[in-house]
Amino acid sequence: MRITRVAAVAAAATLALGLTACGGDDGSGEDTGAGSKSFAAGSTMERLNKAQAIKIGTKFDQPGFGQKGLSGKPEGFDVEVAKIIVKELGIPEDKIEWVEAPSKVREDVIVNGTVDLVAATYTINDKRKERIAFAGPYYEAGQNIMVKKDDTTITGPDSFKDGTKKVCSVTGSTPAEEIKKYVKDVATQLVLFDTYDKCRDALKGGQVDAVTTDNVILLGYIAKDEASFKLAGDNFTKEPYGIGVKKEDTDFRNFINDTLEKAFSDGSWKKAWDDTAGKFGAELGAAPTVNRY
């Protein structure tokens, strides 16, 4: 009787140990559940990790950075950088809710809490910092101009100073503000839409003479239609891309900065580029220095 009882206790202990070892293991070898990460109590990181869900704002019309693919989900460099952050939070990719965030609403969706962060070719500048905060930069682009393939009249931003050419950009974007320095008459020459796809279509249809935004975005359009478009001249600005978060959330911003620096060094940042925007011929360059303001 004593031998039987001892054997039963040993068997129960072995079973319990086996269940503990297997608990939460999906067989993938990758620990992505809430229990796999530990964050400061009350932090945004803890909240998101416990919820095992996150909302991310990005563009749906930016080739190579954030464009809806056949899967119905956005694809591109911004998307992959955001996924690196999500992985560090211990949240599975399939728990990401992607929210379209055109230029004119990016600050609004952060301030209103519609999203937890924005990764959307989001140039860091002082005006935007009045409402939100930035982690990064994680990439530096430059503004350029796209024209029709056979256009020889536009060679750079100075080509708009005579007042005869129309240029298209997006409402609320840094490129839209920058090009105003070069056009003779903003009211008649600058055409604004809510997406760059509409600018591209207007250029192809002859409603405008050029499209201006960051070079890497334009290179994405050109890669998809080399017979129709080309760049006109060199980059004429520097556009550091950052991750937008709530202005007061310093801990979350620091966490994202730490994650970006880790990605710079472990190769995941470069892989994200090579798999997306890098296919269009743009140079990645050296990893930028994170601005921990």
C-alpha contacts under 8 A as a table, 3 or more apart, distances in Angstrom:
res1	aa1	res2	aa2	distance
1	M	4	T	5.12
1	M	5	R	6.29
2	R	5	R	5.19
2	R	6	V	6.28
3	I	6	V	5.26
3	I	7	A	6.19
4	T	7	A	5.15
4	T	8	A	6.21
5	R	8	A	5.10
5	R	9	V	6.28
6	V	9	V	5.19
6	V	10	A	6.20
7	A	10	A	5.11
7	A	11	A	6.14
8	A	11	A	5.11
8	A	12	A	6.21
9	V	12	A	5.17
9	V	13	A	6.23
10	A	13	A	5.13
10	A	14	T	6.19
11	A	14	T	5.09
11	A	15	L	6.20
12	A	15	L	5.09
12	A	16	A	6.16
13	A	16	A	5.14
13	A	17	L	6.16
14	T	17	L	5.16
14	T	18	G	6.20
15	L	18	G	5.06
15	L	19	L	6.26
16	A	19	L	5.14
16	A	20	T	6.22
17	L	20	T	5.13
17	L	21	A	6.21
18	G	21	A	5.17
18	G	22	C	6.24
19	L	22	C	5.14
19	L	23	G	5.87
20	T	23	G	5.22
22	C	25	D	5.45
24	G	33	G	7.61
25	D	28	S	7.40
25	D	29	G	7.37
25	D	31	D	7.63
26	D	29	G	7.43
31	D	36	S	5.85
31	D	90	G	7.65
32	T	36	S	6.12
32	T	87	K	7.25
32	T	90	G	4.65
32	T	91	I	5.81
32	T	92	P	6.06
33	G	36	S	5.50
33	G	37	K	7.74
33	G	52	Q	7.49
33	G	90	G	5.84
33	G	91	I	6.46
33	G	92	P	7.50
34	A	37	K	6.19
34	A	49	N	5.42
34	A	50	K	5.59
34	A	52	Q	6.55
34	A	90	G	6.19
34	A	91	I	7.21
35	G	38	S	7.34
36	S	90	G	6.58
37	K	49	N	7.58
37	K	89	L	7.08
37	K	90	G	6.05
38	S	46	E	7.25
39	F	43	S	7.07
39	F	45	M	6.20
39	F	46	E	5.11
40	A	43	S	5.62
40	A	45	M	7.69
40	A	46	E	6.44
41	A	46	E	6.41
42	G	46	E	6.50
42	G	47	R	6.98
43	S	46	E	5.23
43	S	47	R	6.37
43	S	251	D	7.21
43	S	252	F	7.46
44	T	47	R	5.03
44	T	48	L	6.13
44	T	249	D	7.93
44	T	251	D	7.87
44	T	252	F	6.23
45	M	48	L	5.32
45	M	49	N	6.01
45	M	89	L	6.50
45	M	252	F	6.63
46	E	49	N	5.08
46	E	50	K	6.02
47	R	50	K	5.35
47	R	51	A	6.16
48	L	51	A	5.06
48	L	52	Q	5.95
48	L	53	A	6.09
48	L	54	I	6.28
48	L	89	L	7.45
48	L	91	I	7.95
49	N	52	Q	5.05
49	N	53	A	7.28
49	N	89	L	5.95
49	N	90	G	6.16
49	N	91	I	6.28
51	A	54	I	7.96
52	Q	90	G	7.73
52	Q	91	I	5.32
52	Q	92	P	7.43
52	Q	95	K	6.75
53	A	91	I	6.57
53	A	95	K	5.00
53	A	96	I	6.02
53	A	97	E	7.67
54	I	86	V	7.91
54	I	91	I	7.94
54	I	95	K	6.66
54	I	96	I	5.17
54	I	97	E	6.21
54	I	115	V	7.74
54	I	116	D	6.54
55	K	96	I	5.92
55	K	97	E	4.71
55	K	98	W	6.00
55	K	99	V	6.81
55	K	114	T	7.59
55	K	115	V	4.78
55	K	116	D	5.41
55	K	117	L	7.15
56	I	82	A	7.80
56	I	96	I	7.06
56	I	97	E	6.28
56	I	98	W	5.15
56	I	99	V	5.87
56	I	115	V	5.38
56	I	116	D	5.93
56	I	117	L	5.30
56	I	118	V	5.66
56	I	119	A	7.27
57	G	98	W	6.02
57	G	99	V	4.65
57	G	100	E	5.64
57	G	101	A	5.09
57	G	106	R	7.56
57	G	109	V	7.71
57	G	115	V	6.03
57	G	116	D	7.87
57	G	117	L	6.29
57	G	118	V	4.44
57	G	119	A	6.21
57	G	120	A	6.96
58	T	66	G	6.36
58	T	74	P	7.93
58	T	78	D	7.41
58	T	79	V	7.35
58	T	98	W	7.01
58	T	99	V	6.35
58	T	100	E	5.42
58	T	101	A	5.04
58	T	102	P	7.47
58	T	118	V	5.94
58	T	119	A	5.28
58	T	120	A	4.43
59	K	62	Q	6.15
59	K	65	F	7.74
59	K	66	G	4.97
59	K	67	Q	6.44
59	K	74	P	7.65
59	K	100	E	5.58
59	K	101	A	5.45
59	K	102	P	5.88
59	K	120	A	5.37
59	K	121	T	7.80
60	F	66	G	5.26
60	F	67	Q	4.16
60	F	68	K	5.18
60	F	74	P	5.90
60	F	100	E	6.07
60	F	101	A	7.82
61	D	66	G	6.30
61	D	67	Q	4.61
61	D	68	K	6.85
61	D	195	T	6.82
61	D	196	Y	6.74
61	D	197	D	6.27
62	Q	65	F	5.42
62	Q	66	G	4.89
62	Q	67	Q	5.01
62	Q	196	Y	7.50
62	Q	217	I	5.99
62	Q	220	G	7.52
63	P	66	G	6.23
63	P	67	Q	5.49
63	P	76	G	7.02
63	P	217	I	6.14
63	P	220	G	4.76
63	P	221	Y	6.40
63	P	277	A	7.55
64	G	67	Q	7.09
64	G	75	E	7.23
64	G	76	G	4.55
64	G	77	F	6.07
64	G	216	V	7.79
64	G	217	I	7.07
64	G	220	G	5.87
64	G	276	T	5.19
64	G	277	A	4.11
64	G	278	G	7.80
64	G	280	F	7.61
65	F	75	E	6.72
65	F	76	G	3.83
65	F	77	F	4.40
65	F	78	D	4.99
65	F	79	V	6.74
65	F	120	A	7.58
65	F	121	T	7.22
65	F	217	I	7.44
65	F	276	T	7.12
65	F	277	A	6.33
66	G	74	P	5.36
66	G	75	E	5.11
66	G	76	G	4.70
66	G	77	F	6.87
66	G	78	D	6.04
66	G	79	V	6.08
66	G	120	A	7.03
67	Q	73	K	7.89
67	Q	74	P	4.77
67	Q	75	E	5.28
67	Q	76	G	6.56
68	K	71	S	7.56
68	K	72	G	5.70
68	K	73	K	5.17
68	K	74	P	3.97
68	K	75	E	6.05
69	G	72	G	5.50
69	G	73	K	5.85
69	G	74	P	5.87
69	G	75	E	6.19
70	L	73	K	7.50
73	K	98	W	7.39
74	P	79	V	6.86
74	P	98	W	7.48
75	E	78	D	8.00
75	E	79	V	5.81
75	E	80	E	7.55
75	E	276	T	7.85
76	G	79	V	5.23
76	G	80	E	6.27
76	G	276	T	5.14
76	G	277	A	6.60
77	F	80	E	5.09
77	F	81	V	6.14
77	F	272	A	5.95
77	F	273	W	5.72
77	F	275	D	7.92
77	F	276	T	5.51
77	F	277	A	6.05
78	D	81	V	5.18
78	D	82	A	6.17
78	D	119	A	5.53
78	D	120	A	6.11
78	D	121	T	6.94
79	V	82	A	5.12
79	V	83	K	6.26
79	V	119	A	7.11
80	E	83	K	4.94
80	E	84	I	6.38
80	E	272	A	5.65
81	V	84	I	5.14
81	V	85	I	6.67
81	V	119	A	7.89
81	V	269	W	6.93
81	V	272	A	6.82
82	A	85	I	5.17
82	A	86	V	6.28
82	A	119	A	6.51
83	K	86	V	4.86
83	K	87	K	6.08
83	K	93	E	6.77
84	I	87	K	5.22
84	I	88	E	6.43
84	I	259	T	7.71
84	I	263	A	7.61
84	I	268	S	7.74
85	I	88	E	5.16
85	I	89	L	6.43
85	I	256	I	6.61
85	I	259	T	6.34
85	I	260	L	7.74
86	V	89	L	5.02
86	V	90	G	6.57
86	V	91	I	5.67
86	V	92	P	7.37
86	V	93	E	7.15
87	K	90	G	5.10
87	K	91	I	5.68
87	K	92	P	6.70
87	K	93	E	7.41
88	E	91	I	7.63
88	E	259	T	7.07
91	I	95	K	6.81
92	P	95	K	5.56
92	P	96	I	7.52
93	E	96	I	5.61
99	V	115	V	7.34
101	A	105	V	6.15
101	A	106	R	5.54
101	A	109	V	7.54
101	A	118	V	7.68
101	A	120	A	7.23
102	P	105	V	5.81
102	P	106	R	6.38
102	P	194	D	6.80
102	P	195	T	6.89
103	S	106	R	5.61
103	S	122	Y	7.99
103	S	170	V	7.15
103	S	171	T	6.73
103	S	172	G	5.37
103	S	173	S	5.48
103	S	194	D	7.58
104	K	107	E	7.76
104	K	171	T	5.80
104	K	172	G	4.27
104	K	173	S	6.83
104	K	194	D	7.53
105	V	108	D	5.05
105	V	109	V	6.21
105	V	172	G	7.90
106	R	109	V	5.55
106	R	110	I	6.62
106	R	118	V	7.05
107	E	110	I	5.30
107	E	111	V	6.14
107	E	128	R	7.34
107	E	131	R	6.85
107	E	132	I	6.53
107	E	244	G	7.93
108	D	111	V	5.19
108	D	112	N	5.87
109	V	112	N	5.26
109	V	113	G	5.98
109	V	114	T	4.87
109	V	115	V	5.90
110	I	113	G	5.23
110	I	114	T	6.27
110	I	115	V	5.77
110	I	116	D	6.74
110	I	117	L	6.57
110	I	118	V	7.25
110	I	132	I	7.25
110	I	244	G	7.32
110	I	245	V	6.20
110	I	246	K	5.98
111	V	114	T	7.83
111	V	131	R	7.36
111	V	132	I	7.03
111	V	246	K	6.17
113	G	116	D	6.56
115	V	118	V	7.18
116	D	245	V	6.79
117	L	243	I	6.75
117	L	244	G	5.52
117	L	245	V	4.97
117	L	246	K	7.85
118	V	122	Y	7.86
118	V	243	I	5.66
118	V	244	G	4.86
118	V	245	V	6.75
119	A	122	Y	6.53
119	A	242	G	7.09
119	A	243	I	5.12
119	A	244	G	6.67
120	A	243	I	7.83
121	T	241	Y	5.71
121	T	242	G	7.58
122	Y	240	P	7.81
122	Y	241	Y	5.02
122	Y	242	G	5.65
122	Y	243	I	6.99
122	Y	244	G	7.49
123	T	174	T	7.16
123	T	239	E	5.49
123	T	240	P	5.26
123	T	241	Y	4.53
123	T	242	G	6.19
124	I	128	R	7.17
124	I	129	K	7.70
124	I	134	F	6.77
124	I	137	P	7.55
124	I	239	E	7.37
124	I	240	P	5.80
124	I	241	Y	5.96
124	I	242	G	5.78
125	N	128	R	5.66
125	N	129	K	6.43
126	D	129	K	4.95
126	D	130	E	6.68
127	K	130	E	5.52
127	K	131	R	7.81
128	R	131	R	5.72
128	R	132	I	6.22
128	R	133	A	7.81
129	K	132	I	5.01
129	K	133	A	5.43
129	K	134	F	7.31
129	K	247	K	7.44
131	R	246	K	7.97
131	R	247	K	6.34
132	I	244	G	6.65
132	I	245	V	6.09
132	I	246	K	5.12
132	I	247	K	4.10
132	I	248	E	7.89
133	A	244	G	5.78
133	A	245	V	5.36
133	A	246	K	5.78
133	A	247	K	4.34
133	A	248	E	7.48
133	A	249	D	7.84
133	A	253	R	7.53
134	F	137	P	7.97
134	F	242	G	5.60
134	F	243	I	5.33
134	F	244	G	4.73
134	F	245	V	6.17
134	F	247	K	7.98
134	F	253	R	6.86
135	A	242	G	5.52
135	A	243	I	5.02
135	A	244	G	6.61
135	A	245	V	7.66
135	A	253	R	5.28
135	A	254	N	7.21
135	A	256	I	6.20
135	A	257	N	5.52
135	A	290	V	7.45
135	A	291	N	7.36
135	A	292	R	7.61
136	G	241	Y	7.11
136	G	242	G	4.74
136	G	243	I	6.32
136	G	256	I	7.84
136	G	257	N	5.90
136	G	260	L	7.17
136	G	289	T	7.75
136	G	290	V	4.86
136	G	291	N	6.10
136	G	292	R	7.97
137	P	140	E	7.25
137	P	240	P	5.58
137	P	241	Y	5.11
137	P	242	G	4.49
137	P	243	I	7.48
137	P	288	P	6.42
137	P	289	T	7.08
137	P	290	V	5.58
137	P	291	N	6.92
138	Y	240	P	7.45
138	Y	241	Y	6.01
138	Y	242	G	6.15
138	Y	260	L	6.91
138	Y	287	A	7.13
138	Y	288	P	6.17
138	Y	290	V	7.41
139	Y	240	P	5.83
139	Y	241	Y	5.32
139	Y	242	G	7.64
139	Y	284	L	7.65
139	Y	287	A	7.33
139	Y	288	P	6.44
140	E	238	K	6.57
140	E	239	E	5.33
140	E	240	P	4.20
140	E	241	Y	5.97
140	E	288	P	7.41
141	A	214	D	6.08
141	A	215	N	6.51
141	A	216	V	6.70
141	A	238	K	5.95
141	A	239	E	4.83
141	A	240	P	6.25
141	A	241	Y	7.44
142	G	214	D	5.23
142	G	215	N	5.62
142	G	216	V	7.86
142	G	235	N	5.17
142	G	236	F	6.48
142	G	237	T	5.00
142	G	238	K	4.58
142	G	239	E	5.27
143	Q	175	P	6.58
143	Q	212	T	6.96
143	Q	213	T	5.27
143	Q	214	D	4.07
143	Q	215	N	5.45
143	Q	235	N	5.24
143	Q	236	F	5.74
143	Q	237	T	5.27
143	Q	238	K	6.91
143	Q	239	E	7.18
144	N	156	G	7.77
144	N	212	T	5.78
144	N	213	T	5.91
144	N	214	D	5.75
144	N	215	N	5.11
144	N	218	L	7.74
144	N	231	L	7.12
144	N	232	A	7.31
144	N	233	G	7.25
144	N	234	D	6.43
144	N	235	N	4.85
144	N	236	F	6.48
145	I	156	G	6.85
145	I	157	P	7.54
145	I	210	A	6.52
145	I	211	V	5.70
145	I	212	T	4.48
145	I	213	T	6.75
145	I	215	N	7.55
145	I	218	L	7.67
145	I	231	L	5.68
145	I	232	A	5.46
145	I	233	G	7.23
146	M	210	A	5.55
146	M	211	V	5.11
146	M	212	T	6.23
146	M	218	L	6.45
146	M	229	F	6.57
146	M	230	K	5.62
146	M	231	L	4.56
146	M	232	A	5.92
147	V	151	D	6.43
147	V	154	I	7.55
147	V	203	L	7.31
147	V	209	D	6.47
147	V	210	A	4.73
147	V	211	V	6.64
147	V	229	F	5.67
147	V	230	K	5.70
147	V	231	L	6.29
147	V	232	A	6.49
148	K	151	D	5.39
148	K	203	L	7.28
148	K	204	K	7.20
148	K	209	D	7.68
148	K	210	A	7.51
148	K	228	S	5.64
148	K	229	F	4.53
148	K	230	K	6.24
149	K	226	E	7.87
149	K	227	A	6.65
149	K	228	S	5.15
149	K	229	F	4.50
149	K	230	K	5.29
151	D	154	I	6.76
152	T	155	T	7.07
153	T	159	S	7.50
154	I	157	P	7.88
154	I	159	S	5.37
154	I	160	F	7.89
154	I	232	A	6.34
155	T	158	D	7.79
155	T	159	S	6.36
155	T	232	A	4.86
155	T	233	G	5.08
156	G	159	S	5.75
156	G	232	A	5.77
156	G	233	G	4.95
156	G	234	D	7.09
157	P	160	F	5.97
157	P	161	K	7.84
157	P	179	I	7.13
157	P	182	Y	6.02
158	D	161	K	5.51
158	D	182	Y	5.96
158	D	183	V	7.93
159	S	162	D	6.91
159	S	165	K	7.76
160	F	163	G	5.79
160	F	164	T	6.88
160	F	165	K	5.70
160	F	166	K	7.62
160	F	182	Y	6.07
160	F	183	V	4.97
160	F	184	K	6.82
161	K	182	Y	5.60
161	K	183	V	4.96
161	K	184	K	4.97
162	D	165	K	7.76
162	D	183	V	7.68
162	D	184	K	6.30
163	G	183	V	6.46
163	G	184	K	4.91
163	G	185	D	6.21
163	G	189	Q	6.91
164	T	189	Q	7.54
165	K	189	Q	6.30
165	K	208	V	7.55
165	K	209	D	5.98
165	K	210	A	7.98
166	K	188	T	7.46
166	K	189	Q	4.34
166	K	190	L	5.93
166	K	191	V	7.00
166	K	208	V	4.99
166	K	209	D	5.23
166	K	210	A	6.61
167	V	189	Q	6.15
167	V	190	L	5.28
167	V	191	V	6.09
167	V	208	V	5.77
167	V	209	D	5.80
167	V	210	A	4.67
167	V	211	V	5.47
167	V	212	T	6.90
168	C	190	L	5.89
168	C	191	V	4.62
168	C	192	L	5.73
168	C	193	F	7.60
168	C	199	C	5.62
168	C	208	V	6.57
168	C	209	D	7.97
168	C	210	A	6.16
168	C	211	V	4.66
168	C	212	T	6.27
169	S	173	S	7.69
169	S	175	P	6.86
169	S	176	A	5.40
169	S	190	L	7.52
169	S	191	V	6.47
169	S	192	L	5.19
169	S	193	F	6.56
169	S	196	Y	6.78
169	S	199	C	6.47
169	S	211	V	5.99
169	S	212	T	5.61
169	S	213	T	6.59
170	V	173	S	5.67
170	V	175	P	7.77
170	V	176	A	6.17
170	V	192	L	5.12
170	V	193	F	4.99
170	V	194	D	5.38
170	V	195	T	5.91
170	V	196	Y	6.33
170	V	199	C	7.86
171	T	176	A	6.78
171	T	192	L	5.54
171	T	193	F	5.92
171	T	194	D	5.71
172	G	176	A	7.11
172	G	177	E	7.95
173	S	176	A	5.37
173	S	177	E	6.78
174	T	177	E	5.26
174	T	178	E	6.18
175	P	178	E	4.97
175	P	179	I	6.06
175	P	212	T	6.53
175	P	213	T	5.19
175	P	214	D	7.26
176	A	179	I	5.58
176	A	180	K	6.77
176	A	192	L	7.80
176	A	212	T	7.64
176	A	213	T	7.67
177	E	180	K	5.51
177	E	181	K	7.71
178	E	181	K	5.91
178	E	182	Y	7.95
179	I	182	Y	5.48
179	I	183	V	6.66
179	I	212	T	7.77
180	K	183	V	5.45
180	K	186	V	6.37
180	K	190	L	7.71
183	V	186	V	6.07
183	V	189	Q	6.78
183	V	190	L	7.62
184	K	189	Q	7.67
185	D	188	T	5.75
185	D	189	Q	5.82
185	D	190	L	7.82
186	V	189	Q	5.30
186	V	190	L	5.22
187	A	190	L	6.28
188	T	191	V	7.72
191	V	208	V	7.70
192	L	199	C	7.86
193	F	196	Y	7.17
193	F	198	K	6.50
193	F	199	C	6.73
194	D	198	K	7.67
195	T	198	K	5.71
195	T	199	C	7.02
196	Y	199	C	4.86
196	Y	200	R	6.16
197	D	200	R	5.09
197	D	201	D	6.25
198	K	201	D	5.05
198	K	202	A	6.11
199	C	202	A	5.02
199	C	203	L	6.19
199	C	211	V	6.23
200	R	203	L	5.15
200	R	204	K	6.22
200	R	211	V	6.83
200	R	221	Y	7.96
201	D	204	K	5.08
201	D	205	G	6.02
202	A	205	G	5.04
202	A	206	G	6.05
202	A	207	Q	5.03
202	A	208	V	5.80
203	L	206	G	5.18
203	L	207	Q	5.99
203	L	208	V	5.00
203	L	209	D	5.91
203	L	210	A	6.05
203	L	211	V	6.94
204	K	207	Q	7.83
204	K	228	S	7.43
205	G	208	V	7.86
206	G	209	D	6.66
208	V	211	V	7.76
212	T	218	L	7.91
213	T	217	I	6.97
213	T	218	L	6.88
214	D	217	I	5.55
214	D	218	L	6.52
214	D	239	E	7.52
215	N	218	L	5.14
215	N	219	L	6.05
215	N	235	N	6.95
216	V	219	L	4.99
216	V	220	G	6.35
216	V	277	A	7.29
216	V	282	A	6.31
217	I	220	G	5.19
217	I	221	Y	6.76
218	L	221	Y	5.17
218	L	222	I	6.23
218	L	231	L	7.62
219	L	222	I	4.95
219	L	223	A	5.98
219	L	231	L	7.84
219	L	280	F	6.23
219	L	281	G	7.66
219	L	282	A	7.34
220	G	223	A	5.17
220	G	224	K	6.55
220	G	277	A	7.30
220	G	280	F	5.98
221	Y	224	K	5.30
221	Y	225	D	6.42
221	Y	229	F	7.91
222	I	225	D	5.04
222	I	226	E	5.01
222	I	228	S	7.63
222	I	229	F	5.54
222	I	230	K	6.23
223	A	226	E	5.67
223	A	280	F	5.97
225	D	228	S	5.67
225	D	229	F	6.55
226	E	229	F	5.62
226	E	230	K	7.05
235	N	238	K	7.90
245	V	249	D	7.08
245	V	252	F	7.76
245	V	253	R	6.91
246	K	249	D	5.48
247	K	250	T	7.47
249	D	252	F	5.55
249	D	253	R	6.38
250	T	253	R	5.03
250	T	254	N	6.07
251	D	254	N	5.10
251	D	255	F	6.15
252	F	255	F	4.97
252	F	256	I	6.23
253	R	256	I	5.18
253	R	257	N	6.17
254	N	257	N	4.99
254	N	258	D	6.14
254	N	292	R	7.55
255	F	258	D	5.13
255	F	259	T	6.21
256	I	259	T	4.91
256	I	260	L	6.11
257	N	260	L	5.11
257	N	261	E	6.25
257	N	290	V	6.66
257	N	292	R	7.67
258	D	261	E	5.24
258	D	262	K	6.23
259	T	262	K	5.07
259	T	263	A	6.19
260	L	263	A	4.97
260	L	264	F	6.20
260	L	269	W	7.81
261	E	264	F	5.04
261	E	265	S	6.49
261	E	290	V	7.49
262	K	265	S	5.30
262	K	266	D	6.05
263	A	266	D	5.26
263	A	267	G	6.09
263	A	268	S	5.15
263	A	269	W	5.00
264	F	267	G	6.08
264	F	268	S	6.94
264	F	269	W	5.38
264	F	270	K	7.21
264	F	287	A	6.17
265	S	268	S	7.95
266	D	269	W	7.70
267	G	270	K	5.40
267	G	271	K	6.21
268	S	271	K	5.01
268	S	272	A	6.09
269	W	272	A	5.16
269	W	273	W	6.48
270	K	273	W	5.07
270	K	274	D	6.13
270	K	284	L	7.78
271	K	274	D	5.04
271	K	275	D	6.06
272	A	275	D	5.35
272	A	276	T	6.40
273	W	276	T	5.27
273	W	277	A	5.65
273	W	278	G	5.21
273	W	284	L	7.15
274	D	277	A	6.70
274	D	278	G	4.55
274	D	279	K	6.34
275	D	278	G	6.57
275	D	279	K	6.84
276	T	279	K	5.92
277	A	280	F	5.66
277	A	281	G	7.68
277	A	282	A	7.03
278	G	281	G	5.70
278	G	282	A	5.73
278	G	283	E	6.88
278	G	284	L	7.12
279	K	282	A	7.63
